[in-house]
Amino acid sequence: MKETQKILMSVFIAILVVAVVLVVIGETNLLPNGELAEEKQTEFVVLTIMELLTICLIPLALRLFKFQRVKRELISPEGLRRWAMVRLMMIGDLMLVNILLYYLFMNPAFGYMGIILFLCMFFIVPTRSRCNNELESSASEEDK
């Protein structure tokens, strides 16, 4: 269990570090800011897709461990590692893509979605107590 929690926490911190690096690169103009700003049709399509993904994946990721199929697999640290990693990637990868798109299009909507996803990351921090609680709650559900 301790190893699973350390792996998940490492991934969590790595996602946040990559996000900070992207912001620093964007703010120091190492990343070509507004490179795609003239592509209005592309911007509209990408923005629509990202908004839909953000709206759909946030509730899905936050409620992922309530689904019966996932609960059945959460009886071992390996199952917890797999599904917690899926949840981290759903929120984290979407956040990183939004940050990158913000600097490429310089559209505040991407920045706002990135901020919302950043805040959602703190609802899924893989602390030791959270990992234990998720394993215990799924084990008690199995007993019923």
mmCIF file of the C-alpha atoms, coordinates in Angstrom:
data_MODEL
# 
_entry.id   MODEL 
# 
loop_
_atom_site.group_PDB 
_atom_site.id 
_atom_site.type_symbol 
_atom_site.label_atom_id 
_atom_site.label_alt_id 
_atom_site.label_comp_id 
_atom_site.label_asym_id 
_atom_site.label_entity_id 
_atom_site.label_seq_id 
_atom_site.pdbx_PDB_ins_code 
_atom_site.Cartn_x 
_atom_site.Cartn_y 
_atom_site.Cartn_z 
_atom_site.occupancy 
_atom_site.B_iso_or_equiv 
_atom_site.pdbx_formal_charge 
_atom_site.auth_seq_id 
_atom_site.auth_comp_id 
_atom_site.auth_asym_id 
_atom_site.auth_atom_id 
_atom_site.pdbx_PDB_model_num 
ATOM 1   C CA . MET A 1 1   ? 0.000   0.000  0.000   1.00 0.00 ? 1   MET A CA 1 
ATOM 2   C CA . LYS A 1 2   ? 2.804   2.380  0.899   1.00 0.00 ? 2   LYS A CA 1 
ATOM 3   C CA . GLU A 1 3   ? 4.457   1.793  -2.477  1.00 0.00 ? 3   GLU A CA 1 
ATOM 4   C CA . THR A 1 4   ? 1.190   2.426  -4.320  1.00 0.00 ? 4   THR A CA 1 
ATOM 5   C CA . GLN A 1 5   ? 0.686   5.703  -2.475  1.00 0.00 ? 5   GLN A CA 1 
ATOM 6   C CA . LYS A 1 6   ? 4.250   6.819  -3.229  1.00 0.00 ? 6   LYS A CA 1 
ATOM 7   C CA . ILE A 1 7   ? 3.837   6.054  -6.929  1.00 0.00 ? 7   ILE A CA 1 
ATOM 8   C CA . LEU A 1 8   ? 0.551   7.934  -7.103  1.00 0.00 ? 8   LEU A CA 1 
ATOM 9   C CA . MET A 1 9   ? 1.960   10.901 -5.187  1.00 0.00 ? 9   MET A CA 1 
ATOM 10  C CA . SER A 1 10  ? 4.982   10.966 -7.530  1.00 0.00 ? 10  SER A CA 1 
ATOM 11  C CA . VAL A 1 11  ? 2.693   11.116 -10.554 1.00 0.00 ? 11  VAL A CA 1 
ATOM 12  C CA . PHE A 1 12  ? 0.584   13.831 -8.886  1.00 0.00 ? 12  PHE A CA 1 
ATOM 13  C CA . ILE A 1 13  ? 3.651   15.964 -8.155  1.00 0.00 ? 13  ILE A CA 1 
ATOM 14  C CA . ALA A 1 14  ? 5.098   15.327 -11.628 1.00 0.00 ? 14  ALA A CA 1 
ATOM 15  C CA . ILE A 1 15  ? 1.899   16.605 -13.245 1.00 0.00 ? 15  ILE A CA 1 
ATOM 16  C CA . LEU A 1 16  ? 2.028   19.772 -11.142 1.00 0.00 ? 16  LEU A CA 1 
ATOM 17  C CA . VAL A 1 17  ? 5.730   20.288 -11.901 1.00 0.00 ? 17  VAL A CA 1 
ATOM 18  C CA . VAL A 1 18  ? 5.107   19.933 -15.646 1.00 0.00 ? 18  VAL A CA 1 
ATOM 19  C CA . ALA A 1 19  ? 2.253   22.444 -15.324 1.00 0.00 ? 19  ALA A CA 1 
ATOM 20  C CA . VAL A 1 20  ? 4.523   24.944 -13.581 1.00 0.00 ? 20  VAL A CA 1 
ATOM 21  C CA . VAL A 1 21  ? 7.236   24.402 -16.213 1.00 0.00 ? 21  VAL A CA 1 
ATOM 22  C CA . LEU A 1 22  ? 4.698   25.024 -19.010 1.00 0.00 ? 22  LEU A CA 1 
ATOM 23  C CA . VAL A 1 23  ? 3.554   28.239 -17.341 1.00 0.00 ? 23  VAL A CA 1 
ATOM 24  C CA . VAL A 1 24  ? 7.139   29.431 -16.859 1.00 0.00 ? 24  VAL A CA 1 
ATOM 25  C CA . ILE A 1 25  ? 8.008   28.597 -20.468 1.00 0.00 ? 25  ILE A CA 1 
ATOM 26  C CA . GLY A 1 26  ? 4.891   30.398 -21.672 1.00 0.00 ? 26  GLY A CA 1 
ATOM 27  C CA . GLU A 1 27  ? 5.393   33.470 -19.507 1.00 0.00 ? 27  GLU A CA 1 
ATOM 28  C CA . THR A 1 28  ? 9.038   33.852 -20.508 1.00 0.00 ? 28  THR A CA 1 
ATOM 29  C CA . ASN A 1 29  ? 8.071   33.659 -24.201 1.00 0.00 ? 29  ASN A CA 1 
ATOM 30  C CA . LEU A 1 30  ? 10.128  30.531 -24.824 1.00 0.00 ? 30  LEU A CA 1 
ATOM 31  C CA . LEU A 1 31  ? 6.903   29.032 -26.116 1.00 0.00 ? 31  LEU A CA 1 
ATOM 32  C CA . PRO A 1 32  ? 5.623   30.995 -29.130 1.00 0.00 ? 32  PRO A CA 1 
ATOM 33  C CA . ASN A 1 33  ? 2.713   32.851 -27.523 1.00 0.00 ? 33  ASN A CA 1 
ATOM 34  C CA . GLY A 1 34  ? -0.294  33.287 -29.773 1.00 0.00 ? 34  GLY A CA 1 
ATOM 35  C CA . GLU A 1 35  ? 1.224   31.222 -32.562 1.00 0.00 ? 35  GLU A CA 1 
ATOM 36  C CA . LEU A 1 36  ? -2.201  29.907 -33.579 1.00 0.00 ? 36  LEU A CA 1 
ATOM 37  C CA . ALA A 1 37  ? -4.227  33.022 -32.706 1.00 0.00 ? 37  ALA A CA 1 
ATOM 38  C CA . GLU A 1 38  ? -4.999  33.780 -36.346 1.00 0.00 ? 38  GLU A CA 1 
ATOM 39  C CA . GLU A 1 39  ? -6.582  30.356 -36.921 1.00 0.00 ? 39  GLU A CA 1 
ATOM 40  C CA . LYS A 1 40  ? -10.085 31.270 -35.706 1.00 0.00 ? 40  LYS A CA 1 
ATOM 41  C CA . GLN A 1 41  ? -11.869 28.202 -37.070 1.00 0.00 ? 41  GLN A CA 1 
ATOM 42  C CA . THR A 1 42  ? -9.290  25.879 -35.562 1.00 0.00 ? 42  THR A CA 1 
ATOM 43  C CA . GLU A 1 43  ? -9.511  27.771 -32.300 1.00 0.00 ? 43  GLU A CA 1 
ATOM 44  C CA . PHE A 1 44  ? -13.299 27.414 -32.226 1.00 0.00 ? 44  PHE A CA 1 
ATOM 45  C CA . VAL A 1 45  ? -13.189 23.668 -32.876 1.00 0.00 ? 45  VAL A CA 1 
ATOM 46  C CA . VAL A 1 46  ? -10.399 23.015 -30.353 1.00 0.00 ? 46  VAL A CA 1 
ATOM 47  C CA . LEU A 1 47  ? -12.085 25.226 -27.738 1.00 0.00 ? 47  LEU A CA 1 
ATOM 48  C CA . THR A 1 48  ? -15.405 23.427 -28.176 1.00 0.00 ? 48  THR A CA 1 
ATOM 49  C CA . ILE A 1 49  ? -13.765 20.011 -27.863 1.00 0.00 ? 49  ILE A CA 1 
ATOM 50  C CA . MET A 1 50  ? -11.797 21.039 -24.789 1.00 0.00 ? 50  MET A CA 1 
ATOM 51  C CA . GLU A 1 51  ? -14.855 22.571 -23.126 1.00 0.00 ? 51  GLU A CA 1 
ATOM 52  C CA . LEU A 1 52  ? -16.844 19.383 -23.700 1.00 0.00 ? 52  LEU A CA 1 
ATOM 53  C CA . LEU A 1 53  ? -14.001 17.195 -22.441 1.00 0.00 ? 53  LEU A CA 1 
ATOM 54  C CA . THR A 1 54  ? -13.562 19.370 -19.365 1.00 0.00 ? 54  THR A CA 1 
ATOM 55  C CA . ILE A 1 55  ? -17.276 19.428 -18.567 1.00 0.00 ? 55  ILE A CA 1 
ATOM 56  C CA . CYS A 1 56  ? -17.564 15.651 -18.975 1.00 0.00 ? 56  CYS A CA 1 
ATOM 57  C CA . LEU A 1 57  ? -14.299 14.425 -17.464 1.00 0.00 ? 57  LEU A CA 1 
ATOM 58  C CA . ILE A 1 58  ? -14.330 16.420 -14.218 1.00 0.00 ? 58  ILE A CA 1 
ATOM 59  C CA . PRO A 1 59  ? -17.469 14.770 -12.777 1.00 0.00 ? 59  PRO A CA 1 
ATOM 60  C CA . LEU A 1 60  ? -16.449 11.415 -14.232 1.00 0.00 ? 60  LEU A CA 1 
ATOM 61  C CA . ALA A 1 61  ? -13.012 11.568 -12.620 1.00 0.00 ? 61  ALA A CA 1 
ATOM 62  C CA . LEU A 1 62  ? -14.306 12.774 -9.269  1.00 0.00 ? 62  LEU A CA 1 
ATOM 63  C CA . ARG A 1 63  ? -16.983 10.043 -9.110  1.00 0.00 ? 63  ARG A CA 1 
ATOM 64  C CA . LEU A 1 64  ? -14.924 7.282  -10.744 1.00 0.00 ? 64  LEU A CA 1 
ATOM 65  C CA . PHE A 1 65  ? -14.616 5.175  -7.605  1.00 0.00 ? 65  PHE A CA 1 
ATOM 66  C CA . LYS A 1 66  ? -18.407 5.035  -7.182  1.00 0.00 ? 66  LYS A CA 1 
ATOM 67  C CA . PHE A 1 67  ? -18.927 2.865  -10.277 1.00 0.00 ? 67  PHE A CA 1 
ATOM 68  C CA . GLN A 1 68  ? -19.512 -0.821 -9.492  1.00 0.00 ? 68  GLN A CA 1 
ATOM 69  C CA . ARG A 1 69  ? -16.917 -2.111 -11.953 1.00 0.00 ? 69  ARG A CA 1 
ATOM 70  C CA . VAL A 1 70  ? -14.252 0.113  -10.430 1.00 0.00 ? 70  VAL A CA 1 
ATOM 71  C CA . LYS A 1 71  ? -15.294 -0.764 -6.859  1.00 0.00 ? 71  LYS A CA 1 
ATOM 72  C CA . ARG A 1 72  ? -14.871 -4.459 -7.609  1.00 0.00 ? 72  ARG A CA 1 
ATOM 73  C CA . GLU A 1 73  ? -11.266 -3.865 -8.665  1.00 0.00 ? 73  GLU A CA 1 
ATOM 74  C CA . LEU A 1 74  ? -10.343 -1.638 -5.719  1.00 0.00 ? 74  LEU A CA 1 
ATOM 75  C CA . ILE A 1 75  ? -9.788  -4.545 -3.346  1.00 0.00 ? 75  ILE A CA 1 
ATOM 76  C CA . SER A 1 76  ? -6.029  -4.600 -3.907  1.00 0.00 ? 76  SER A CA 1 
ATOM 77  C CA . PRO A 1 77  ? -3.302  -1.957 -4.041  1.00 0.00 ? 77  PRO A CA 1 
ATOM 78  C CA . GLU A 1 78  ? -2.746  -2.826 -7.724  1.00 0.00 ? 78  GLU A CA 1 
ATOM 79  C CA . GLY A 1 79  ? -6.384  -2.085 -8.536  1.00 0.00 ? 79  GLY A CA 1 
ATOM 80  C CA . LEU A 1 80  ? -6.194  1.157  -6.586  1.00 0.00 ? 80  LEU A CA 1 
ATOM 81  C CA . ARG A 1 81  ? -2.999  2.111  -8.416  1.00 0.00 ? 81  ARG A CA 1 
ATOM 82  C CA . ARG A 1 82  ? -4.571  1.445  -11.811 1.00 0.00 ? 82  ARG A CA 1 
ATOM 83  C CA . TRP A 1 83  ? -7.790  3.373  -11.210 1.00 0.00 ? 83  TRP A CA 1 
ATOM 84  C CA . ALA A 1 84  ? -6.195  6.224  -9.256  1.00 0.00 ? 84  ALA A CA 1 
ATOM 85  C CA . MET A 1 85  ? -3.700  6.623  -12.104 1.00 0.00 ? 85  MET A CA 1 
ATOM 86  C CA . VAL A 1 86  ? -6.582  6.772  -14.593 1.00 0.00 ? 86  VAL A CA 1 
ATOM 87  C CA . ARG A 1 87  ? -8.226  9.458  -12.472 1.00 0.00 ? 87  ARG A CA 1 
ATOM 88  C CA . LEU A 1 88  ? -5.006  11.466 -12.164 1.00 0.00 ? 88  LEU A CA 1 
ATOM 89  C CA . MET A 1 89  ? -4.423  11.282 -15.904 1.00 0.00 ? 89  MET A CA 1 
ATOM 90  C CA . MET A 1 90  ? -7.989  12.304 -16.738 1.00 0.00 ? 90  MET A CA 1 
ATOM 91  C CA . ILE A 1 91  ? -7.632  15.540 -14.780 1.00 0.00 ? 91  ILE A CA 1 
ATOM 92  C CA . GLY A 1 92  ? -3.882  16.125 -15.118 1.00 0.00 ? 92  GLY A CA 1 
ATOM 93  C CA . ASP A 1 93  ? -3.472  15.541 -18.837 1.00 0.00 ? 93  ASP A CA 1 
ATOM 94  C CA . LEU A 1 94  ? -6.473  17.688 -19.631 1.00 0.00 ? 94  LEU A CA 1 
ATOM 95  C CA . MET A 1 95  ? -5.027  20.462 -17.451 1.00 0.00 ? 95  MET A CA 1 
ATOM 96  C CA . LEU A 1 96  ? -1.665  20.286 -19.225 1.00 0.00 ? 96  LEU A CA 1 
ATOM 97  C CA . VAL A 1 97  ? -3.282  20.393 -22.670 1.00 0.00 ? 97  VAL A CA 1 
ATOM 98  C CA . ASN A 1 98  ? -5.363  23.421 -21.648 1.00 0.00 ? 98  ASN A CA 1 
ATOM 99  C CA . ILE A 1 99  ? -2.262  25.229 -20.402 1.00 0.00 ? 99  ILE A CA 1 
ATOM 100 C CA . LEU A 1 100 ? -0.456  24.529 -23.660 1.00 0.00 ? 100 LEU A CA 1 
ATOM 101 C CA . LEU A 1 101 ? -3.452  25.629 -25.738 1.00 0.00 ? 101 LEU A CA 1 
ATOM 102 C CA . TYR A 1 102 ? -3.767  28.829 -23.697 1.00 0.00 ? 102 TYR A CA 1 
ATOM 103 C CA . TYR A 1 103 ? -0.285  29.884 -24.761 1.00 0.00 ? 103 TYR A CA 1 
ATOM 104 C CA . LEU A 1 104 ? -0.721  28.751 -28.360 1.00 0.00 ? 104 LEU A CA 1 
ATOM 105 C CA . PHE A 1 105 ? -4.048  30.543 -28.883 1.00 0.00 ? 105 PHE A CA 1 
ATOM 106 C CA . MET A 1 106 ? -3.807  33.158 -26.082 1.00 0.00 ? 106 MET A CA 1 
ATOM 107 C CA . ASN A 1 107 ? -7.500  32.540 -25.389 1.00 0.00 ? 107 ASN A CA 1 
ATOM 108 C CA . PRO A 1 108 ? -8.438  33.037 -21.715 1.00 0.00 ? 108 PRO A CA 1 
ATOM 109 C CA . ALA A 1 109 ? -11.019 30.229 -21.886 1.00 0.00 ? 109 ALA A CA 1 
ATOM 110 C CA . PHE A 1 110 ? -8.211  27.664 -22.040 1.00 0.00 ? 110 PHE A CA 1 
ATOM 111 C CA . GLY A 1 111 ? -6.577  29.341 -19.043 1.00 0.00 ? 111 GLY A CA 1 
ATOM 112 C CA . TYR A 1 112 ? -9.796  29.255 -17.043 1.00 0.00 ? 112 TYR A CA 1 
ATOM 113 C CA . MET A 1 113 ? -10.305 25.569 -17.800 1.00 0.00 ? 113 MET A CA 1 
ATOM 114 C CA . GLY A 1 114 ? -6.708  24.909 -16.768 1.00 0.00 ? 114 GLY A CA 1 
ATOM 115 C CA . ILE A 1 115 ? -7.291  26.719 -13.471 1.00 0.00 ? 115 ILE A CA 1 
ATOM 116 C CA . ILE A 1 116 ? -10.500 24.763 -12.822 1.00 0.00 ? 116 ILE A CA 1 
ATOM 117 C CA . LEU A 1 117 ? -8.696  21.490 -13.529 1.00 0.00 ? 117 LEU A CA 1 
ATOM 118 C CA . PHE A 1 118 ? -5.804  22.586 -11.298 1.00 0.00 ? 118 PHE A CA 1 
ATOM 119 C CA . LEU A 1 119 ? -8.251  23.116 -8.451  1.00 0.00 ? 119 LEU A CA 1 
ATOM 120 C CA . CYS A 1 120 ? -9.851  19.725 -9.129  1.00 0.00 ? 120 CYS A CA 1 
ATOM 121 C CA . MET A 1 121 ? -6.456  18.090 -8.700  1.00 0.00 ? 121 MET A CA 1 
ATOM 122 C CA . PHE A 1 122 ? -6.631  18.871 -4.986  1.00 0.00 ? 122 PHE A CA 1 
ATOM 123 C CA . PHE A 1 123 ? -9.786  16.785 -4.632  1.00 0.00 ? 123 PHE A CA 1 
ATOM 124 C CA . ILE A 1 124 ? -7.849  13.695 -5.710  1.00 0.00 ? 124 ILE A CA 1 
ATOM 125 C CA . VAL A 1 125 ? -4.523  14.113 -3.888  1.00 0.00 ? 125 VAL A CA 1 
ATOM 126 C CA . PRO A 1 126 ? -3.304  10.547 -3.250  1.00 0.00 ? 126 PRO A CA 1 
ATOM 127 C CA . THR A 1 127 ? -2.518  10.835 0.456   1.00 0.00 ? 127 THR A CA 1 
ATOM 128 C CA . ARG A 1 128 ? -1.932  7.694  2.490   1.00 0.00 ? 128 ARG A CA 1 
ATOM 129 C CA . SER A 1 129 ? -5.201  8.145  4.398   1.00 0.00 ? 129 SER A CA 1 
ATOM 130 C CA . ARG A 1 130 ? -7.167  8.587  1.166   1.00 0.00 ? 130 ARG A CA 1 
ATOM 131 C CA . CYS A 1 131 ? -5.654  5.449  -0.352  1.00 0.00 ? 131 CYS A CA 1 
ATOM 132 C CA . ASN A 1 132 ? -6.453  3.469  2.808   1.00 0.00 ? 132 ASN A CA 1 
ATOM 133 C CA . ASN A 1 133 ? -10.007 4.842  2.932   1.00 0.00 ? 133 ASN A CA 1 
ATOM 134 C CA . GLU A 1 134 ? -10.656 3.968  -0.707  1.00 0.00 ? 134 GLU A CA 1 
ATOM 135 C CA . LEU A 1 135 ? -9.423  0.423  -0.216  1.00 0.00 ? 135 LEU A CA 1 
ATOM 136 C CA . GLU A 1 136 ? -11.374 -0.013 3.031   1.00 0.00 ? 136 GLU A CA 1 
ATOM 137 C CA . SER A 1 137 ? -14.592 1.446  1.655   1.00 0.00 ? 137 SER A CA 1 
ATOM 138 C CA . SER A 1 138 ? -14.497 -0.833 -1.385  1.00 0.00 ? 138 SER A CA 1 
ATOM 139 C CA . ALA A 1 139 ? -13.671 -3.833 0.834   1.00 0.00 ? 139 ALA A CA 1 
ATOM 140 C CA . SER A 1 140 ? -16.612 -3.054 3.131   1.00 0.00 ? 140 SER A CA 1 
ATOM 141 C CA . GLU A 1 141 ? -18.866 -2.695 0.069   1.00 0.00 ? 141 GLU A CA 1 
ATOM 142 C CA . GLU A 1 142 ? -17.722 -6.167 -1.072  1.00 0.00 ? 142 GLU A CA 1 
ATOM 143 C CA . ASP A 1 143 ? -18.679 -7.659 2.302   1.00 0.00 ? 143 ASP A CA 1 
ATOM 144 C CA . LYS A 1 144 ? -22.230 -6.376 2.028   1.00 0.00 ? 144 LYS A CA 1 
# 
